[in-house]
Amino acid sequence: MHPSAKKVADAAQTLGLDIEIVEFAQTTRSAQEAAEAIGCQVAQIVKSLCFVVNGRPLITLVSGSNQLDERKLAGLEGVGRKKVKRADADTVKAATGFSIGGVPPFGHTSELPVYVDEDLLRFETVWAAAGTPFAVFAIGSGELVAACEGTAVDLKKS
């Protein structure tokens, strides 16, 4: 198992979660690639997106079939839209301990606020990145929200 995937497995165990990390030869970096590799709907893929809002990093977990509405995220944070910026690769790595394409929903190196796209709750099981662009794991959508201490909200662009 890749060391980054092992960090996710260890974090899951600490949280009392029983997950199985699946590693693929092909990339699961995009929601479409992950859905094809797994054999599930794109909407069941959890996209972990890092933003910097008012100078503070946070994580959004978005359904693979949705685009995040940055105006909604700004509203949730009580700031203007211009205060919401997509985090660059260095910021993502520093805030989470993982590289873009493999950021899991939990197990980050720093405590980050997490917003979860409520559309993920339509599914019993969703699939999230497990530390690398080649590793994923299945988790119950309710378990996901609890594990990352997230807030389920409407994040999708209409």
N, C-alpha and C positions, 0 to 999 in steps of 0.2 A: 504494500500500500504506500502511495506517495506520502511524504512527511506532512504536507498540508492537509491531505485527506485524513491522516491519522489525528491531526489536531482537531478536526471536526468531529471525528468519532469519539475522541476523549471528552470534548466539550459536551457532546450529546449524553455520554455516560454520566458525567457530572450532573447534568440536568435530569437524570433519571429516564432518559429516552432510549428506547430500543430501536435503533435504526440499522439498516444495512447499506453500506456504501457500495455503489456499483461503479466500477471504472470501465471506461470504453476506450477502444483503440482510436475511434474518431472523436472529434471535438464535440462538446455539448455547450460551447460558448454562447451561441444564440438560442433563443427560445425554440425556433424552428428546428435547429440541429438537435437540441435536447429531446424534443417531442418525437422526432423521427427515430433517434437512437433508442428511446424508451418504449415507443409504441403507444403514446398517450396523446390527448388533445393538447394543442399549443396553450390553451387557456389554463391547463393544469401545471404549467411550468412557472416557477417562482423566479422572477427577475429581481435580483438584488441590485438596486441602484443607489449609489452614494451621492448625496448633495451636500453642499455647504450653504447653510442658511444663516445669514447675519454672522458669518465667520465661524460657525459651529457645524461640524459634520454630523449628518444623520443618515439613516438607512431607510429606504422605501422598498417594500416587497410587493411587486406588481405582477398581476396575471400576465402570462406570456402573450395573450391576445390583446392586451390593453396598452395604450400609451399613457404615461403619467402627465397629468395636467399640473404644470408648475404653478399656475395661479391658485389652484386648490391647496397645494402644499404651502404656498406663501400664506394663505388664509389660515390654515391650521397652526402655523407658527406665529401668526399675528404680525406679519411684515408685508411690505410691498413686494410685488413680483420681481423687481430688480435686485432684491436681496437674496434670491434663490439662484444658485449656480451649480451646474453639474461639476462634481469633484473630478480633478485630474488624477491620473494614475498614481502619482506620488502621494497625494492626499488619501486616496483610497487605501493604499498599502499601509500608510502610517496609522490611519484610523482603525482599520480592521485587522491588519496583519496578513491580508490576502490580496492577490492581484485581481484586477478586473477580469471577468470571465469565470471566476471561481469563488466569488465572495459568498459564503454561506449566510444563513439568516441569524446565526448565533456563533459564539466562540471567538468574538472579536477581541483584539488586544486592548481596546478602550470601551468604556460603557457609552453606548450610543442610543439616542432615541430611535425607535423603529415604528414606522407607519406601515400597516398591512392593507393592501387593496382588498376591500370587502368582497370583491368578485371571487377571490380564491375560496371563500367560505361556501361557495356553491358546490364544491367538490369534497367528497369524503377524503380523498387522497390527493396530495399535490407533490411535486418533485422540485427539490432545491439543489443548488450547487453545493458541492462538498469539498471546497478548498482548491480545486483545480478545474481547468476547462474540460477535463475528461472524466470528472467524477460527480455523481449525483446521489441523492437519497430520497426515498419516499417518506412522507410524514402526513399524519392527519391534519387537516387544515386548522382545526381547533387547537391541536397540540402545537402547531407552528406558532400561532398567536401567543399562546402561553409561554412557550420555550424562549421566544425572543422578547417577552414582556412587551409585545407590540400593542398598538392601538389600531383596531380595524376601522377603516374609514373609506369614504368614496374618494379615490385618487384618479380615476380614469378620465381621460379627455373625451368629451362628448362629441 
